[in-house]
């Protein structure tokens, strides 16, 4: 089944990404990574707001009324009420040419994230876990050129990530007692779909909604890796998605305009906007940093 979303916020982000639904506020948050900006959308009123940041955020998460951020080569938090950013920890041993790429809150409440070559030329990134004890520890996984998607199955036993450059979605087993990661395998390839897998979200039935960057599509993979739904966008570069709204059945989709020529932007003027569409299967309640258990 093919469905089409509508543009709800024509913000013109250079690289809009990391959509995050805040159920307590009823807001959708996301970032414009290259421009170091944070955006907020209120679906009740249709209003948006933009915040300036001192860092380039790649991923945000809920954190006790604040927003935890992976940005540049550090972890920090931003308080929207005061508009103050505070650095919590530097990522140890990362070269100046690297930056954080994507991340997500694990079932135990820790924040998992990756780094990558800022120029996107060499597979020299790493994977990390930022724990509730405020320390950063490595996760032993092979480096990839472009690491996207940090999502977990509803039962917390499967971790999904993407090797975007190889157009491959990967699945890993998680040991429930310890959180150890193993059993790396290919969940799905996207070569025939015409785009690179980017940001994703998991719904209540374990379906993995994944953005196909360059293909104007977001697809839903069933837990067995088969595709059962396709969303076609009026923008070629979707970057991330999140399920939100009062019933968690609104799929919000961020997009990019980076690298598009003027003729391409004339043909796709909504590139960089926020889109939304109602889906049948609701999402999972959002995890907050510091709340959870394996």
C-alpha positions as CSV (number, residue, x, y, z in Angstrom):
1,X,0.0,0.0,0.0
2,X,1.3,3.4,-1.0
3,X,0.4,6.5,1.0
4,X,1.4,10.2,0.8
5,X,2.1,12.6,3.6
6,X,1.5,16.3,3.8
7,X,4.0,19.1,4.6
8,X,3.2,20.5,8.0
9,X,6.2,22.7,8.5
10,X,8.0,24.2,5.5
11,X,11.1,25.0,7.5
12,X,13.6,24.6,4.6
13,X,16.2,22.8,6.8
14,X,19.6,22.1,5.2
15,X,19.7,18.7,6.9
16,X,16.6,18.2,9.1
17,X,16.9,15.1,11.1
18,X,16.3,13.3,14.5
19,X,12.5,13.8,14.8
20,X,11.5,13.3,18.5
21,X,8.0,13.2,19.9
22,X,7.5,14.6,23.4
23,X,4.3,13.2,24.8
24,X,4.4,15.4,27.9
25,X,4.5,18.6,25.8
26,X,2.7,17.4,22.7
27,X,5.5,18.7,20.6
28,X,7.6,17.3,17.8
29,X,11.3,18.3,18.1
30,X,14.0,17.9,15.4
31,X,17.4,19.5,14.4
32,X,19.0,21.1,11.5
33,X,22.4,19.6,11.9
34,X,24.6,21.6,9.6
35,X,23.0,24.9,10.7
36,X,23.2,24.1,14.4
37,X,19.5,24.7,15.0
38,X,16.7,23.1,16.9
39,X,13.1,23.1,15.7
40,X,9.8,22.6,17.5
41,X,6.4,21.9,15.9
42,X,3.1,22.1,17.8
43,X,0.5,20.0,15.8
44,X,-2.4,21.5,17.8
45,X,-1.7,25.0,16.5
46,X,0.5,24.3,13.5
47,X,3.1,26.7,14.9
48,X,6.9,26.2,14.8
49,X,9.7,27.6,16.8
50,X,13.5,27.7,16.1
51,X,16.3,27.7,18.6
52,X,20.0,28.6,17.9
53,X,22.6,26.2,19.3
54,X,26.3,26.5,20.0
55,X,26.9,22.9,18.6
56,X,25.9,20.9,15.6
57,X,23.5,18.3,17.0
58,X,23.0,15.0,15.2
59,X,20.6,13.3,17.5
60,X,18.3,14.3,20.4
61,X,16.5,12.4,23.2
62,X,14.2,13.1,26.1
63,X,15.9,13.8,29.3
64,X,13.9,14.8,32.4
65,X,12.2,17.7,30.7
66,X,15.3,18.6,28.8
67,X,16.8,17.4,25.5
68,X,19.9,15.2,25.5
69,X,22.1,15.8,22.5
70,X,24.8,14.0,20.6
71,X,26.6,16.9,18.9
72,X,30.0,17.4,17.2
73,X,32.2,15.1,19.4
74,X,30.3,15.4,22.7
75,X,27.2,14.7,24.7
76,X,25.3,17.6,26.2
77,X,21.8,18.8,27.0
78,X,19.6,21.7,26.1
79,X,17.0,23.4,28.2
80,X,14.3,24.9,25.9
81,X,13.0,27.0,28.8
82,X,16.2,28.9,29.4
83,X,17.7,28.2,25.9
84,X,21.0,27.1,27.6
85,X,23.2,24.3,26.4
86,X,25.5,22.4,28.7
87,X,28.2,20.0,27.8
88,X,28.2,16.7,29.7
89,X,31.0,14.6,28.3
90,X,33.5,14.6,25.4
91,X,33.7,11.5,23.2
92,X,37.2,10.1,24.1
93,X,39.8,9.5,21.4
94,X,37.8,10.8,18.5
95,X,39.8,12.7,15.8
96,X,38.9,16.3,15.0
97,X,37.7,15.1,11.6
98,X,34.9,13.0,13.1
99,X,31.5,13.9,14.5
100,X,28.5,12.2,16.0
101,X,26.1,10.7,13.5
102,X,23.0,9.1,15.0
103,X,21.8,7.6,18.2
104,X,18.9,6.4,20.4
105,X,17.8,5.5,23.9
106,X,18.3,1.8,24.7
107,X,15.9,-0.3,26.8
108,X,18.1,0.2,29.9
109,X,17.8,4.0,29.6
110,X,21.4,4.5,28.3
111,X,22.0,6.5,25.1
112,X,23.7,4.6,22.2
113,X,25.3,6.6,19.4
114,X,27.9,6.5,16.7
115,X,30.5,8.8,15.2
116,X,31.6,9.1,11.6
117,X,34.0,10.9,9.3
118,X,32.6,14.4,8.9
119,X,33.7,14.5,5.2
120,X,32.0,11.1,4.8
121,X,35.0,9.6,3.0
122,X,36.5,7.0,5.4
123,X,34.8,4.3,7.5
124,X,36.5,5.5,10.8
125,X,33.6,6.0,13.1
126,X,32.8,4.2,16.3
127,X,29.9,3.1,18.4
128,X,29.3,4.2,22.0
129,X,27.1,3.9,25.0
130,X,26.5,6.9,27.3
131,X,25.4,5.5,30.6
132,X,23.3,6.8,33.4
133,X,26.6,7.1,35.4
134,X,27.5,9.8,32.9
135,X,30.4,7.8,31.3
136,X,31.0,6.9,27.7
137,X,31.9,3.3,26.9
138,X,32.6,1.7,23.4
139,X,30.3,-0.8,21.8
140,X,32.3,-3.3,19.8
141,X,30.8,-3.2,16.4
142,X,32.5,-2.9,13.0
143,X,33.0,0.6,11.6
144,X,30.9,1.8,8.7
145,X,31.1,4.9,6.5
146,X,27.6,6.2,7.3
147,X,25.9,4.9,10.4
148,X,22.2,5.7,10.7
149,X,19.3,4.3,12.7
150,X,19.5,3.3,16.4
151,X,16.3,1.5,17.1
152,X,15.2,-1.4,19.3
153,X,12.5,-4.0,18.9
154,X,9.5,-3.8,21.3
155,X,10.8,-6.7,23.4
156,X,14.3,-5.0,23.6
157,X,16.1,-8.1,22.1
158,X,17.0,-6.7,18.7
159,X,19.0,-3.6,17.8
160,X,18.7,-2.1,14.3
161,X,21.2,0.1,12.6
162,X,22.0,1.1,9.0
163,X,25.2,0.9,6.9
164,X,23.8,3.6,4.7
165,X,26.7,3.7,2.2
166,X,26.2,0.0,1.6
167,X,22.4,0.3,1.4
168,X,22.1,-2.2,4.2
169,X,19.9,-2.4,7.3
170,X,21.6,-4.5,10.1
171,X,20.1,-6.3,13.0
172,X,21.9,-7.4,16.2
173,X,20.9,-9.5,19.1
174,X,20.9,-8.0,22.6
175,X,21.4,-10.1,25.7
176,X,18.5,-9.1,28.0
177,X,20.5,-9.5,31.2
178,X,23.6,-7.6,30.3
179,X,22.8,-5.5,27.2
180,X,25.7,-7.2,25.3
181,X,25.4,-6.9,21.5
182,X,26.0,-9.9,19.1
183,X,24.6,-11.8,16.2
184,X,25.2,-9.1,13.6
185,X,23.3,-9.9,10.4
186,X,21.7,-8.2,7.4
187,X,18.0,-7.4,8.0
188,X,17.3,-5.9,4.6
189,X,19.0,-4.4,1.5
190,X,17.7,-1.3,-0.2
191,X,19.6,-1.4,-3.5
192,X,16.5,-2.2,-5.5
193,X,14.5,0.5,-3.8
194,X,16.8,3.2,-5.1
195,X,17.8,4.9,-1.9
196,X,20.1,4.7,1.1
197,X,18.5,3.7,4.4
198,X,18.7,6.6,6.9
199,X,16.7,7.3,10.1
200,X,14.1,4.9,11.3
201,X,11.4,4.2,14.0
202,X,9.8,1.1,15.3
203,X,6.0,0.7,15.8
204,X,4.1,-1.4,18.4
205,X,4.0,-4.5,16.2
206,X,7.8,-4.4,15.6
207,X,7.6,-2.9,12.1
208,X,10.6,-0.8,11.2
209,X,9.8,2.4,9.3
210,X,12.9,3.5,7.4
211,X,13.7,6.6,5.3
212,X,15.2,5.9,1.9
213,X,17.4,8.9,1.3
214,X,17.5,9.8,-2.4
215,X,14.4,7.8,-3.2
216,X,11.6,10.1,-1.9
217,X,10.3,7.2,0.2
218,X,9.7,5.8,3.7
219,X,9.0,2.1,3.8
220,X,7.8,-0.2,6.6
221,X,9.6,-3.4,7.0
222,X,7.8,-6.2,8.9
223,X,9.9,-8.0,11.5
224,X,10.7,-10.7,8.9
225,X,12.3,-8.0,6.6
226,X,9.5,-7.9,4.1
227,X,8.0,-4.5,3.0
228,X,4.3,-4.0,3.5
229,X,3.8,-0.2,3.2
230,X,5.5,2.6,1.2
231,X,5.2,6.4,1.7
232,X,6.0,8.6,-1.3
233,X,7.2,12.1,-0.4
234,X,7.3,15.4,-2.3
235,X,11.0,15.6,-1.3
236,X,13.8,13.3,-2.5
237,X,15.9,13.2,0.7
238,X,14.0,11.9,3.8
239,X,16.3,11.7,6.8
240,X,14.4,10.5,9.9
241,X,10.9,9.5,11.1
242,X,9.1,9.3,14.5
243,X,5.6,8.2,15.5
244,X,3.8,10.7,17.7
245,X,0.5,12.5,18.2
246,X,-2.0,11.8,20.9
247,X,-2.5,8.2,19.7
248,X,1.1,7.7,18.4
249,X,-0.3,7.1,14.9
250,X,1.1,10.2,13.2
251,X,4.3,9.4,11.4
252,X,6.5,12.6,11.3
253,X,9.2,12.7,8.6
254,X,12.2,15.1,8.4
255,X,13.9,15.9,5.1
256,X,17.1,17.5,3.7
257,X,17.9,19.9,0.9
258,X,21.7,19.5,1.1
259,X,23.4,18.8,-2.2
260,X,20.3,19.6,-4.4
261,X,20.9,21.9,-7.3
262,X,18.8,24.9,-8.0
263,X,16.8,23.1,-10.7
264,X,16.2,20.2,-8.3
265,X,15.0,22.6,-5.6
266,X,12.7,24.3,-8.1
267,X,11.2,20.9,-8.8
268,X,11.0,19.9,-5.2
269,X,10.6,23.1,-3.2
270,X,9.4,21.4,0.0
271,X,12.8,19.7,0.4
272,X,14.0,20.3,4.0
273,X,10.4,20.5,5.4
274,X,8.7,18.4,8.0
275,X,6.0,16.0,6.8
276,X,3.3,14.0,8.6
277,X,0.9,11.2,7.7
278,X,-1.5,9.0,9.7
279,X,-0.7,5.3,9.8
280,X,-2.7,2.3,11.1
281,X,-0.2,0.9,13.7
282,X,0.8,3.2,16.6
283,X,4.3,3.7,17.8
284,X,5.9,2.8,21.1
285,X,5.9,5.1,24.1
286,X,9.1,7.2,23.9
287,X,12.1,6.2,26.0
288,X,13.8,8.8,28.1
289,X,17.5,8.8,28.9
290,X,18.0,7.3,32.4
291,X,14.7,5.4,32.5
292,X,14.7,1.7,31.7
293,X,16.2,-1.7,32.4
294,X,17.4,-4.6,30.3
